[in-house]
Amino acid sequence: MSIEVRNISKSFGAFQALADVSLRVESGELVALLGPSGSGKTTLLRIIAGLETPDHGSGSVLFHQEDVTAHNAGQRQVGFVFQHYALFRHMTVFENVAFGLRVRPRNVRPDRATIRQRVSDLLRLVQIEALAERYPAQLSGGQRQRVALARAMAVEPRVLLLDEPFGALDAKVRRELRRWLRRLHDETGITTVFVTHDQEEALEVADRIAVMNKARIEQIGTPEQVYEHPVSPFVYDFLGKVNLFRGRLEDGRLTVGGSQFGAGAAGGEEGSAAVAFVRPHDVEVARHANGNSIPARVDHISFVGPFVHVLLMPKNGEPIEAALPRERWRELNLQPADEVFVEIRSARVFADDYSI
């Protein structure tokens, strides 16, 4: 079931939530709407669901080429999962999942045996069949979210929509559940759109990511495309940590102080001000200088998983963060206050009209 949003705008009073937004989700895709608070991602999801309406005369929503803009949420047959579960506290897990089936009109309501089989199959699919007779208060946050997802899928929705599904959970549970969600999607093949502000979550789970900013989609592409080939400074900055180097373009290279490095697809004219975005893992640290290195002093060292993060203070300019593999850190034997030299392996340069 494909989803297509065409030229949708939405305002709440003077606040523009969406501005002429278009998006296509292919059948069976899992697409993430990623962006900061206020970027319009939840509003877009709710318009797809039929829980919000576009501005009068603004665009359309299509499911499998059928215009559903005038249809309400029930008519669209969507499954919607909220961040805070919205489970019925007085019902067991089984009854929560069965609820959507039991309240269907009599002429389309399954019989009891069919409901029981459908719910049992779903509880097995989301791996909580042993919890069927428990109440929400007796479950962990991750278990509650699985119940909410099973309830959304019980009515056999045409599409599945998730609004910050793991936002209320701790980091470890979020990591476990997003891997589980990816496996579940691969098994069911249901077209899915989910909202998140967690870059790592979107990069790990989604087939494609729509990066939103200020009521518009700034870029849409695969995780590799948006991370490795961002089309704007905002996308580069939002998808992970960055170092900024400001300088001028000279002979196709960016000059920062007395150092130069490749500008790579730079925007701007010769001699114009430019800013280079550099990921911490593209910063090399050396004990000896070469022609393009930047002298700096080690300010702080922290250990984050397999990488050692080194904060460096150049003699002129802003602090620089390097993410070094532990083996490289041991080889260098870095200590606070050491004098070192920074080398840039890869940079993306834009015209210098951007500030974080």
N, C-alpha and C positions, 0 to 999 in steps of 0.2 A: 504494500500500500504506500504509494508515493505521497509526499506532502509538498505543496507549493504555495508560497506566500508571495503575492504580487503587489508591490508598491503600497505597502501598508504604512499609514501614519496614525499616531495616537497621542492625544494631549489630555492632560489632567489640569484644567484651568490654564494657567500660564506656563505650565511645565510641559515641555515636549519630550514624551517618552520614546516615541519612534518617529523617524522622519524618512518616509519613502523607502521602506525596507523591503527587499525581495530576497527570497531564499527558496532553494529546492532541496528536498531530502529524498533520495532515491529509495525505492522499496527495499526493505531489509537493512537499511543503513542505521548506524548509531552515530548521531551528530550531537556535538556539545555546543551549547551557547555559552561562551566564556567572556567575562568582562567584569569590571569593577562595579560596585554598587551604583545604581542610578544610570547604568548604561543602556537599559531597556530590555535586557534578556528575559526577565520574568514576565514583563508585559507581553513580549512576543510569544512566549510559551502559552500564556493564558488566552491570547487571541487565537492561537492554533487550536486550543482546547475548546473554545467557545465560551470561556468564562469572562472574557472582556470582548467588547465590540470595537472595531476600528472607527476612526473619525468618519462622520457622515460623508459618503461619496469617495472614501479612500480605499482603493485597492480591493483585493479579494483573497480568499483562502480556498485552496482546492485539495481534495483528497482523491487521488487516483484520477485526476482530470475532471472530477465532479466539483462544481462550485458549492461549497458548504458555508459560505459567508453568512447567510441568513439562518443557518441551523444553530440550535442551542447545543449545549454540551452533550445532553442525552441523545440527541439525534445524530451527533457526530460519532458516537460509539468510541470514545477515547478512554483509555485508562490513565488516571492522574495520580501521581504519588507526591504527597506534600513533604516538606522538610520535617515537620513535627508529627508525622505519622497519622494523626487524626483518627486513631482507633477508638472504637466504642468500649469504654472501660468496663461496662457491665456485661460484656459478651466475651465468651471464650475465643481463643484463636480460631477454632473451627467456625464459630458463628460469625466472627468478623469477616472471614474470607467468604462465607456463604451468603452474606447479607445482600450483595448486589444481585444474586440469583433469586433469592427469596422474594424480593420486592418487585420483580418484574411483573408486568400485567399477566393475568391468569392465562391468556391465550398463548403466551410465549414463555411462560414459566416452566422450567424443567421439573420433572417429578422428583420426589425425595431421593430415590435411589440414584438418579443421575446427578443431583446436587452433591450427594455424599461422595460419589465416585470422583466428580470433578474437583471437589475441594481436597480430597485425599491425594489425588494426583498432583495438585499444585503444592501442597505442603511437602510432598516428597521432592518435587522439583526444586523448591527453595530450601530444602534440607532442614525442615523443622517439624516433620511429621510427629516426632515424640512429644511436641509441645501443644498438641491440638486442644487439650482440655484446660490449659492454663489461661489466666487472664492477663491483660496487658501489664498490669502492675507487677506481675511475677516474671517479666521478661527483661532482658538487657536491651539497651538501645539498638544494637545490631539485630537482635531477634525481632524487635518491634518493626524495624524497617523492612525486614523480610516478610512479615505478616502484611504490611501495607502494600508491598509489591505483589504478593500473592492475591490480595483482595482486588487490586487493580486489574490483574490478569484474569480473574475468575469470570468476568463478563465477556471474555473473548474480544477485547477491544481491537479496533482496526489499527490503532497506533498507541504507543505507550509514551507518556510525557512525565518527566520527573523534575521537580523543582528543588534544587539543592538537596538531593536525596540523602546525602551523608553529612550535611553541614553540622548537625547537632551531635555528631559522634566524635570520639577521641581519635587521634591520628592513627593509631595502630588498627583500630576497628575499621576506620575508613579505608585503609590500604587493603585489608582483607576483603571488605565488601565490594570494592570496585573491581578487584580481580574476579570475584564471584559473579558480579553483574556482567562482566564481559563474557564469561563462560556461559552464563544463562542466556544472554542475547544470541550467542553463536548457536545454542541449542534450539531456541525458539524461532529465530529469524524475524521477530516482530520489529517493524520500523519504530525507532526510538529517538526521541529528542530529550536531552537533559540539560538543565541549567546548572552552572557551577561558577564559582569565582576562584577555584583551586586549579592553578595551571597544571600541576603535576597530575591531578586527577583527569583532566581533559586529555592531556598528552598520552596517558597510559590507556584510557578506556575507549576513546572515540575513533571512529573511522575518519571523520572529518571534524574540524573545529571552525566555528564561526566566531571570530573575535569581535566583540562589540564595544563601541565607545561613543558616548554622547549621542545616543539615539540612532546610531547607524552601525552597519556591519563594516568594519574596517578591512577585514580580510577573511576569506574562507578557503580552507585547503586541508590536506592531510596533516597530521601532527608534524611530520618531517618538513613539509612545505612551510608551515607557519613559523616553526622554530628556526629552521636553517635559512629560510628566504623571506624574512618579514618585509612587508611592502612599505612600512612606515616606522618612524621612531617610536610611536606608541606601542605597536605590536612587539617590536624588539624589546622595549623596556618592560612591558607587562609580562612577557613570557620568560621569566627568570631574571637572575641578577645580571647587572651590567656595570661595566666601567665606562666612563665618558672621558674622551680626550678631545679637547678643543684646539683647533689650529687653523692652518690655511692650506689650500690645495696648490701644489707646485709640481709641475711636470707629472701630473697624474698620481702624485703621492701626497699624503697628509703630513705636514710639518708641524710638530709639537715641540716647542722650545728648540733645542738643537738636534732633535731626532726626527727621522722620517720613517713612514711605513706605508705599505700598499693601501690605496684608497678603495679598491674593489668596487665597482658600480657606484661611484660617488655621484652625488647630485651637486651641481653648482659649477661656476666658471672658474677658470684659472685665477688664482690669487684670492678667491672668495673665502669667507669664513666657513668652516665646516666642523662637524662633530663626529667623532668615530665612536661606535658602540662596540665594546669588546667583552665577551663572556669571560668570567674568571678562569675557566679551563683553557682559554686561549692566551693566557698570560704566562710566559715562561720567566723563571727567575734564575739568574746565573751569578757566579762569583766574579766573573771577569767581563769587561765591557767589550762590545763590538761596535761597529760604526753607527748603529741605529738604536742602541740600548739607552734606557733612561735610568740614571742613578737614583737610588732610593734607599731608605732605611727600614728594616723590619720593625714594625710597631707592635703587632700582636699575632699570636698563633693560636688557632683553635682546631679541634679535631671533629670532623663531621663525616661519619661513615668511612668510606674508603679514601676520602680526600682530606688533606690538611689545608685549611684556609689560612692564608697569610695576608695580613693587612700591611701594606707598604706605604710609606710616606716619601714621595719624591721631594727633591730639593725645591722644586717649583711645581705647583699644581695641586689637584685634588688627590685624596687617598686612592690607592689602587688595591683591589682584592684579587689575589691569585688562588686558584684551587689546584693544588699539586697532588699527584698520586703519592701515597705514603713512601713508596720506594724512592721517588725523586727527593722528597723531603729528607729522608735519611741520608741520601747521597750528599745533599748539600749541607746537612747538619746545621740547619738554620736555628738561630737563637735571637730573641728580641735585642734590638739595637745593632744588629749586624748591618754592615754596608753591602748592598747588592746592586744588581743591574736588572732592569725589567726589559723583556723583549716581547713584542706582540706578534703572535702567529697568524691571527686572522681578525679582520675588522670590517665593519660595515659603516660606510660614511654617508651622512646626510647633510644637507644645508643646515647651517647653525641657526635654526629658528625654533629649537625645541629645548624645553627645560623640564626636568623631572619634578 
